[in-house]
Amino acid sequence: MTRKLSILFAGALMGATAMTVFVGPPSGVANASGSDTYRQLAIFGDVFERVRSQYVEQPDDQKLIETAINGMLTSLDPHSSYMNPEQTADMRTETRGQFGGLGIEVTMENELVKVISPFEGTPADKAGVLANDLIAEINGEQVRGLTLSEAVDRMKGDIGTAVDLTIIREGAAQPIRLSITRDEIKVPSVRHTVENDVGYIKLLRFNEQTTVGMEEAIADIKEKIPEGDLKGYVLDLRRNPGGLLDEAVSVSDAFLEKGEIVSTRGRNAEETRRYNARIGDDIDGKPLVVLVNGGSASASEIVAGALQDQGRATVVGTRSFGKGSVQTIIPLGANGSLRLTTALYYTPSGASIQGRGIRPDIVVDQPLPEEIRAQMGLSEDDELARGESSLRGHIQGAEEDDEGSGSLDYVPPEQADDLQLQYALELLRGTKTHAAFPPKQEAASVAN
């Protein structure tokens, strides 16, 4: 298997991992001669030509074809789709976790781009861009009227080229104008802090930078907390939509000495693949608590499921999203790529997460604040939980039931209000006890 040849998705809606590209026709394709297949394709061709020649306005041929292809794929399940060349390039950028840009995390507020924070050491940081700055113009073009995606695209570009920003800053008498030269930006996929005697690691996504970033975080935590004082680690996977399967496997492997991490099973038995841990626990057997919620999907669920089934970690929070399918990215040359669901993945105990999700060992709800409910016009009875099981046309999971998957994915901005994190810290410090912590150190039986 060669990573360079292909990409395989394990994310909720985005993300990828290595898998061999199909270079020939799929096995088991029947001889279409004399079948209904080509007669149906002839109907499609007839409809296409009539639309081109008789529709009230001149249609865009490329758009018609792309829409038709996507219609076919999305009828299969919510995660199969066609990606045109531009979308394919964006996917590759997200997978690498690096691109030419300024280095800022942004959101949209009052039709302007609001800076959440600049990444340390990036061009934006060096130029003096600050958190809460509002970007009003990009290269002289008003931001109002642009979507967040369009604004971000205008700030990205070739390394060494410049972009001009007009910034509105609270307390400044007039707008601030900056010319910033783009550089290579590595999107952080890992954040970590030292919480007195506990190491806290948050994985934001699973891209090519994740395992390295996590190893660096662990090393920094060990350096800052003496071995005898270190109570354990919190691995926060909340609101992590997934990403590279390779990275999910290597992250899991970092905490495991042996045993299966995950298996993927396609239509045919010979397509089954099993991923196993190698000797070596990066945190030296220290206690581990994993946090999940309704925003933890796919690759996040692989990690949580492996550590839970192998008895290596206690999972705290609420039920995860429940996306247990794998998408293979099949390049189509200059025409983009095909993202096709080709397998389902299973935890070490043989359980399918599809439509079911990871069920925490300890359920700790994190309610949505009343002021946010009021802003959204929600009553106390309104539910915001949404998982794979609620997606129209999703693949029915082998263990999916009426309860379905998913839960609220809210995480408070202030740590003091974060009930799930506080519970994890109290478990590790011994100020709170539960039968599920520490977990039983018995490897789960592997289903054949």
VENJORA-V217520 format. One record per backbone hydrogen bond with DSSP energy under -0.5 kcal/mol. CO is the residue of the C=O (numbers start at 1). NH is the residue of the N-H. E is the energy in kcal/mol with one decimal. If there is no record, write none. Layout:
# VENJORA-V217520
co->{CO,CO}
nh->{NH,NH}
e->{E,E}
This chain:
# VENJORA-V217520
co->{1,2,2,3,7,8,8,9,10,17,21,26,32,36,37,38,39,40,41,42,43,44,45,46,47,48,49,50,51,57,59,60,61,62,63,64,65,66,67,68,69,70,71,73,73,77,81,82,83,84,85,86,87,88,89,90,91,92,93,93,95,97,99,99,100,101,102,103,104,105,105,107,109,112,112,113,114,114,115,117,119,122,123,124,124,125,130,133,133,134,134,135,136,137,138,141,143,147,148,149,150,151,152,152,158,161,163,164,165,165,166,166,167,167,168,169,176,176,178,178,180,180,182,183,185,185,189,189,191,193,193,194,195,195,197,197,198,198,199,199,200,201,201,202,202,205,206,207,209,210,211,212,213,214,215,216,217,218,219,220,221,224,226,226,229,231,232,233,234,234,235,235,236,237,239,240,241,242,243,244,245,246,247,248,249,250,252,252,253,254,259,262,263,264,265,268,268,269,273,274,275,275,280,281,283,287,288,289,290,291,292,293,295,296,297,298,299,300,301,302,303,304,305,306,307,307,308,313,314,314,315,315,316,317,320,321,322,322,324,326,326,326,327,328,328,329,329,330,332,333,336,337,337,338,338,339,340,343,344,345,346,347,348,351,353,353,357,358,358,362,362,365,369,369,370,371,372,373,373,374,379,387,388,391,397,401,407,408,414,415,417,418,419,420,421,422,423,424,425,426,426,426,427,434,437,440,445}
nh->{3,5,6,6,329,17,245,327,299,8,23,29,35,40,41,42,43,44,45,46,47,48,49,50,51,52,53,54,55,59,61,64,65,66,67,68,69,70,71,72,73,74,75,76,77,80,339,84,337,88,89,90,91,92,93,94,95,96,97,98,208,187,101,185,157,183,124,119,106,116,117,114,112,109,114,135,107,116,132,105,122,126,127,128,129,128,133,115,135,136,168,113,143,166,141,138,146,151,152,153,154,155,155,156,161,182,180,139,167,178,136,137,169,176,134,172,167,178,165,180,163,182,160,101,99,187,204,205,202,195,200,196,197,198,231,232,195,200,201,234,193,203,236,191,204,207,244,210,213,214,215,216,217,218,219,220,221,222,223,224,225,226,229,230,231,287,199,289,201,236,237,291,203,240,241,297,12,206,10,248,249,250,251,252,253,254,255,256,256,282,277,275,346,273,344,266,271,272,264,276,261,262,282,284,286,233,314,235,316,237,318,296,297,321,300,302,303,304,305,306,307,308,309,310,312,313,311,315,290,316,361,362,292,364,406,388,324,355,345,328,342,343,9,330,340,7,331,338,335,336,332,83,339,330,340,81,328,326,265,353,263,350,447,347,356,357,359,320,360,317,364,367,372,373,374,375,376,377,378,377,382,390,391,394,400,404,386,294,417,418,419,422,423,424,425,426,427,428,429,430,431,432,430,437,434,442,447}
e->{-0.5,-1.4,-0.5,-1.1,-3.5,-1.3,-0.6,-2.6,-0.9,-5.1,-0.6,-1.0,-2.5,-2.4,-1.9,-1.9,-1.5,-1.9,-2.4,-2.2,-2.6,-2.8,-2.2,-2.1,-2.4,-2.3,-2.0,-2.7,-1.7,-0.5,-0.7,-2.4,-2.3,-2.7,-2.4,-2.1,-2.7,-2.6,-2.3,-1.9,-2.3,-3.2,-0.9,-1.7,-1.1,-0.9,-3.1,-0.5,-2.6,-2.7,-2.2,-2.1,-2.2,-2.1,-2.1,-2.4,-2.3,-2.4,-2.1,-0.9,-2.2,-3.0,-0.6,-3.9,-2.1,-2.3,-2.6,-2.8,-0.5,-3.1,-1.4,-2.8,-1.9,-3.0,-0.6,-3.5,-2.2,-0.6,-3.5,-2.9,-1.8,-2.6,-1.9,-0.6,-2.5,-1.0,-1.7,-2.8,-0.5,-0.7,-3.3,-1.5,-2.8,-2.1,-1.8,-2.3,-2.6,-2.3,-2.6,-2.3,-1.5,-1.1,-0.6,-1.5,-1.8,-3.5,-2.7,-3.7,-0.5,-2.6,-2.9,-1.3,-0.6,-3.3,-2.4,-2.3,-3.6,-0.5,-3.0,-0.5,-2.3,-0.5,-2.3,-2.6,-1.8,-0.7,-2.7,-0.9,-3.5,-0.6,-2.6,-1.0,-1.2,-1.1,-3.2,-0.6,-3.1,-0.5,-0.5,-2.6,-2.0,-0.5,-3.2,-2.5,-0.6,-0.7,-3.6,-1.7,-2.4,-2.5,-2.5,-2.2,-1.9,-2.6,-2.2,-2.2,-2.4,-2.5,-1.7,-1.7,-2.2,-0.5,-1.5,-1.4,-0.6,-0.5,-2.4,-2.2,-2.9,-0.7,-0.7,-2.4,-2.1,-1.5,-0.7,-2.4,-3.5,-2.0,-1.0,-1.9,-2.4,-2.3,-2.6,-2.0,-2.5,-1.3,-1.7,-0.6,-0.8,-3.3,-3.2,-2.7,-2.8,-2.5,-2.1,-0.5,-1.9,-1.6,-2.5,-0.5,-3.6,-1.2,-0.6,-2.0,-1.9,-2.4,-1.8,-2.9,-3.2,-2.4,-1.8,-2.2,-0.7,-2.4,-2.2,-2.1,-1.9,-2.5,-2.7,-2.3,-2.4,-2.0,-2.8,-2.2,-2.0,-1.8,-1.4,-0.5,-2.4,-0.5,-1.5,-2.0,-2.0,-1.9,-2.5,-2.6,-0.9,-3.0,-2.4,-0.5,-2.3,-1.2,-5.3,-0.7,-2.6,-0.9,-0.6,-2.6,-1.8,-1.1,-2.9,-2.9,-0.5,-3.1,-0.7,-2.4,-3.0,-3.0,-2.9,-0.9,-2.0,-2.6,-0.5,-2.5,-2.6,-2.8,-0.5,-1.6,-0.6,-1.9,-0.5,-0.5,-0.5,-2.2,-2.6,-2.0,-1.9,-0.5,-3.0,-1.0,-0.9,-1.6,-1.8,-1.7,-1.1,-1.2,-0.6,-1.5,-1.5,-1.4,-1.3,-2.5,-2.1,-2.0,-2.5,-2.2,-2.2,-2.2,-1.9,-0.8,-1.4,-1.5,-0.8,-1.9,-0.6,-2.1,-0.5}
